[in-house]
Amino acid sequence: MTKKQTTRAEVIAVLASRNPVFHMLGMELIEAVPGRSRFAMTVRDTHTNSFGNFHGGLIFAFADLALGFTCNAARNERAVTASASIEYLSPAKVG
């Protein structure tokens, strides 16, 4: 009997199912293939800062989750982010 190969999408689904921040943000997995994953979410009023823009800390949380899930799914091994940075090019709005 051969062991079924776990797909990247299956690994990400398990990680996402037990991650409350993934659910709080309303994230969804769009694609998980070798070398990349794509995630999406709709920015809601509860995600905004005092100026009505998507809060930078939540943008970073979104990016951190996407990177973490992608790295962990690559070999189905535990991985953590050692360093990350974001350059904000323009504000993200509700919707």
N, C-alpha and C positions, 0 to 999 in steps of 0.2 A: 504494500500500500504506500503510495507516495503522498507526501504532505503538500497540501494546497498552498501555493504561493500567495502571500498576502499582498494586495495591491496598495499603492500609495493612498488612493482614495479611501480604502478601508481603514488604514492606519489613522488617517486624518479624521475620519468619521468617529473612531473610538476616542481620540484625543478631544475632539470637539464636544462629544457627548458628555464628557465630564469636566468641561471648562465653563464655569459660569460667566466669565467675561465674554467669551465667544457668543453666548446666548444673549447677554445684556446688550451687546453691540448690534445684534441681529445679523451677524456675519453668515455668509453661505459660501460653500466651496463650489467653484465653477469648473475647475479643471485641475487634475493632478496627474502629470506625466513625467517621465524621466527629465530631470533638469529644471522643472518649474511647476509651480502651482498658481492658480488664479483664484482670488477670493473677491467677494463683493459685499456691499451693505448699503442700505439707504440711510442717509443722514437724517435724523429726526430732531425735533426741537430740543429734546432732552440731551442731545449730544453737543449742543452749542455753548459757546462762551458768552461773555457779556455783550459782544458785538454781533451776535447772531451767526458767527462762523463756526464751522466744525472745530471743536476744541483740539488744540495741538496735542495735548496729552492723550486724547482718545485716538487721534490719528496715529500716534506712536504706538499705542496699545494695539490697534488694528495691524500695523506693520509688524510689530513684534510677534503677535500671534501667527500671522501668515508665514513669517520667516521660521518661527519655531516649529510649526506644524510641517512645513516643507522639509526642513532639515531632519526632523525626527522620522518622517515618512521615507526618506531617501533609502535608508538601510534598515528601517524598523528598529533603530537603536536610540537610546536616550541621548539627547544633545541639548546644550544650552548656549545661549548667545553670550559671547565674550565682550562684544562691543558693537555699537550701532549708532548711526547718525542719520538725520533727515534734514534736507534743505527744502523749506516750504516755498514753493514757487508762486502760489496764489491761494486765496482762501477758498475752502470748500463750503458750499452753502447747503441748506436744508433741501432734501429731495435728491 
